[in-house]
Amino acid sequence: MRSSWADLAANSAAENAPTPPPSAAAAVANNAANTRPVYVPPHLRNRGPSAPAPAAPAFDNSGSRWAPPPRNDYRGGGGGRGGGGYGNRGGGGWDRREANPFADQDDSEEPVTQEEQENTGINFDAYEDIPVETSGGNVPPPVNTFAEIDLGEALNQNIRRCKYVKPTPVQRHAIPISLGGRDLMACAQTGSGKTAAFCFPIISGIMTGQPAQRPPRGVRTVCPLALVLSPTRELSMQIHEEARKFSYQTGVRVVVAYGGAPINQQLRELERGVDILVATPGRLVDLLERARVSLSMIRYLALDEADRMLDMGFEPQIRKIVEQMDMPPAGVRQTMLFSATFPKEIQRLASDFLSNYIFLAVGRVGSSTDLIDQRVEYVQESDKRSHLMDLLHAQRANGVQGKQALTLVFVETKKGADALEHWLCLNNFPATTIHGDRSQQEREAALRSFKSGNTPILVATDVAARGLDIPHVAHVVNFDLPNDIDDYVHRIGRTGRAGKKGLATAFFNENNTSMARSLQDLMQEANQEVPAWLSRFAARSSFGGGKNRRSGGGRFGGRDFRREGSFSRGGSDYHGAGNSGGGYGASGGYGGGGYGGGYAGNSAGPGVTSAWD
Ligand SMILES: Nc1ncnc2c1ncn2[C@@H]1O[C@H](COP(=O)(O)OP(=O)(O)OP(=O)(O)O)[C@@H](O)[C@H]1O
């Protein structure tokens, strides 16, 4: 298996986080059970050693563990807290050793001021004027500060450790909605903090909710309370890392399962206990079929990159997981769907998974808008390499390519990625690749090497287009443009995150004519300068009503599809409440057919490596 020099360097530098000894509380719990771990519900797990020992949970074992949780036992409280139980340090329950996810950062719990946050480049004032649209009945009002939300002290402490000073707009709106027990379809721009927006309510809900029933002894099936699905292995890993930080010392245990990595290690982690399972669909189906995971206790289901999860590649797998296994149905579980893009067709599909939901669209949040400087250059296929070289030399000369400034180059094919990486390295530009033909180890090493700045150029297929939060990506180059404007939005969203500025350059030629109109519209809405030649391409391609045209006469979708006349289900929950910003947000005009690169891997049979999980 080929491996670039940079990957090898990164491999050798791989972290080896020390594992702290088990806490006193965990040891007490374990002894009490004659070395067998004793289940302690999350809301009791935080009691320190001095606290009274948790009483054995009085589970009603008359029903089997397969019985679904009591209907609405955890909902409808409007965020009300049922007796606390969170907040204290310590830990108990399962084999509950917990590495400190903040170990390699300055863990001072000094409050971060807004000024300090701005010094880090995060400027949330840029988000203040963002139009927000909500629809659905009885939308809970947004909050302005984390302090207004009763998330519990342990979680609040982690928010401080993460140095989050105030909630981003999607968090301000989404967290109260989810804490209110409502299903949610949320659309907010890349880099705007959606991960925390779905993690916080889940963690808080598990900390304070009803205790879960424990599987009988000897049964190796685990029953997580929350499931977070994402389309790629790397994104699942990232969500897992984030969720571990948010849930540190809360007693809530987060486990990740994804394809391409040995399943045995993941099984061992699951056996140690799991409250929140973060997974890619393929690996999850495997675990379900082996009966190592049961979804019967699921209270929270979150789909990150939900439009991708429900597009034609993933939809059958997602339906299987959500509808054909043992997961409680919509209305019993709470479901949250998040993405930066949400085509209407996918919204329609997604509504099958939701019950009485609120649609939330938070305007552009400066990702594909002001914060990302978008440029499109006309470059013939044969000139692309020399053009890229010119850009990289200019970056070097201007000091843009400092140690910390990273460049992410998107190409169409895996072979193309390898060839470009090779050529860049030959030309003294250290590069590595990530795509579906690389082993998982290689993919992870490449990402590490890129993140650390050892290899400041990453050549990627669409497998890296969504969700990845890599600090210091200063420049995204669309060496090959995607065929779908939503993919473009996600790709360029790897820069300009959390209020920071970024640059995105696209190489355009005749092969991309079908993208001309949607690209022009996107750039116009983002107040970017559209070259005259691109407008001419757009005018030509508009005659055929190109598949990538955004719906709504050039205005972006980002609107609840239920507002369209076509929504006529009985018992509609649409009440048209909320603010109406209009004309912003996610895309309409779902292009379809535009998933090159690793997409084909989704339908791969057993044993075939999929780029997506
Ligand atoms: N309240 C906050 N204050 C400061 N930083 C935040 C806050 N919320 C999130 N962030 C940071 O913003 C960055 C982007 O967050 P996140 O990855 O969740 O974005 P996203 O909306 O999911 O993006 P994408 O659509 O690309 O998946 C992360 O580095 C995260 O730590």
Ligand as a Chemical Component Dictionary entry (heavy atoms), coordinates in Angstrom:
data_LIG
# 
_chem_comp.id                   LIG 
_chem_comp.type                 NON-POLYMER 
_chem_comp.pdbx_formal_charge   0 
_chem_comp.three_letter_code    LIG 
# 
loop_
_chem_comp_atom.comp_id 
_chem_comp_atom.atom_id 
_chem_comp_atom.alt_atom_id 
_chem_comp_atom.type_symbol 
_chem_comp_atom.charge 
_chem_comp_atom.model_Cartn_x 
_chem_comp_atom.model_Cartn_y 
_chem_comp_atom.model_Cartn_z 
_chem_comp_atom.pdbx_ordinal 
LIG N1  N1  N 0 -20.543 28.870 20.530 1  
LIG C1  C1  C 0 -19.358 28.725 19.955 2  
LIG N2  N2  N 0 -18.343 29.574 20.246 3  
LIG C2  C2  C 0 -17.122 29.444 19.657 4  
LIG N3  N3  N 0 -16.816 28.498 18.749 5  
LIG C3  C3  C 0 -17.791 27.634 18.424 6  
LIG C4  C4  C 0 -19.095 27.691 19.020 7  
LIG N4  N4  N 0 -19.833 26.687 18.502 8  
LIG C5  C5  C 0 -19.029 26.026 17.650 9  
LIG N5  N5  N 0 -17.810 26.577 17.598 10 
LIG C6  C6  C 0 -16.667 26.145 16.774 11 
LIG O1  O1  O 0 -16.990 26.427 15.433 12 
LIG C7  C7  C 0 -16.382 25.478 14.565 13 
LIG C8  C8  C 0 -17.403 24.959 13.572 14 
LIG O2  O2  O 0 -18.379 24.189 14.241 15 
LIG P1  P1  P 0 -19.040 22.908 13.556 16 
LIG O3  O3  O 0 -17.968 21.998 13.039 17 
LIG O4  O4  O 0 -20.013 22.357 14.503 18 
LIG O5  O5  O 0 -19.753 23.581 12.312 19 
LIG P2  P2  P 0 -20.910 22.999 11.385 20 
LIG O6  O6  O 0 -21.981 24.003 11.363 21 
LIG O7  O7  O 0 -21.266 21.616 11.803 22 
LIG O8  O8  O 0 -20.165 22.990 9.989  23 
LIG P3  P3  P 0 -20.399 22.013 8.706  24 
LIG O9  O9  O 0 -21.669 22.441 8.048  25 
LIG O10 O10 O 0 -19.208 22.264 7.856  26 
LIG O11 O11 O 0 -20.470 20.624 9.229  27 
LIG C9  C9  C 0 -15.809 24.392 15.453 28 
LIG O12 O12 O 0 -14.414 24.581 15.539 29 
LIG C10 C10 C 0 -16.453 24.635 16.796 30 
LIG O13 O13 O 0 -15.627 24.247 17.868 31 
# 
loop_
_chem_comp_bond.comp_id 
_chem_comp_bond.atom_id_1 
_chem_comp_bond.atom_id_2 
_chem_comp_bond.value_order 
_chem_comp_bond.pdbx_ordinal 
LIG N1  C1  SING 1  
LIG C1  N2  SING 2  
LIG C1  C4  DOUB 3  
LIG N2  C2  DOUB 4  
LIG C2  N3  SING 5  
LIG N3  C3  DOUB 6  
LIG C3  C4  SING 7  
LIG C3  N5  SING 8  
LIG C4  N4  SING 9  
LIG N4  C5  DOUB 10 
LIG C5  N5  SING 11 
LIG N5  C6  SING 12 
LIG C6  O1  SING 13 
LIG C6  C10 SING 14 
LIG O1  C7  SING 15 
LIG C7  C8  SING 16 
LIG C7  C9  SING 17 
LIG C8  O2  SING 18 
LIG O2  P1  SING 19 
LIG P1  O3  DOUB 20 
LIG P1  O4  SING 21 
LIG P1  O5  SING 22 
LIG O5  P2  SING 23 
LIG P2  O6  DOUB 24 
LIG P2  O7  SING 25 
LIG P2  O8  SING 26 
LIG O8  P3  SING 27 
LIG P3  O9  DOUB 28 
LIG P3  O10 SING 29 
LIG P3  O11 SING 30 
LIG C9  O12 SING 31 
LIG C9  C10 SING 32 
LIG C10 O13 SING 33 
# 
